[in-house]
Amino acid sequence: MTENTEVEKGGTLLRKMTLHDAVLFGVGSAIGSGILFAAAGGTEYAGGAVVFSWIVAAVLIAIVTIPYAEISSMAPRAGISARISYYAFGEYGGFMGGWGGLLVWTVMIPPIEAIAVSTYAAYYVPSLFNLKTGVLTTEAFSSP
């Protein structure tokens, strides 16, 4: 088989990730659905200066993520988000950092994503989501 195939002879997926894949995965998880809320909410408050606000936000995000990437490359092990707090604050800090990360990704992110997607979809199916009350409606499913 050629080296560009994604399946081995045994029928399982290859465990490889290129730098391009890792960068796009990191950027996608950092941006998330915030892009859906930021464009609408930012123009409401900042008007035309929203572009300047986005540039300031990009610089601040770079200030936070570049040191995180440097620390992650110094200790290339699984679970680096918990390990950083372990290295800085000891076992208890690592324990709290690990469970905090787990709770963020399993409890907080899915509802935020659901709200973002339903709010975004409401522009295409207006009866799906009441933008004034912020409540998901069933009118879109019950209409003929």
Phi, psi and omega in degrees: 000156178283165183284349180271358179286152182257000182234134177284178178294332180282355178092007179257158179287146176288144179261075178219145179221127180277169178299321178299316178298316182295320180294314180294324177295316179294316179294318180297320180283334178285320181283308178056215181270001178302332179296331179289322180278323188295321182296314181288312182291324181293318180290334178293322183265321187259345181065230181288341180282005180298330178296316177297321178298321180291324178294316177298317179297320179297320178294317179295321177295320178296321178298326180277317188279332180294313175298324177298318178294322178296315179295321179296324180285338177285334179230075185285077179229161179293148177074039186295331180296324176282327181291325178300314178291331176294314180295324184277323190236003178090192185297316181296319178296320177294320178298313180292322178295319178295312179290327176297317177296319178297316180294322178298313185283338183254335184251320186269320186290314182302318177294324178296317178296320180296318178295317181297314181294317181291325176294317178295318180291337181295337177288334180264329177234087189301331182276004181282323188218128178276108184291335180285318182263343182074029183247135174286129183252164177255006182299326181293332182270339183264347181283145182290000000 
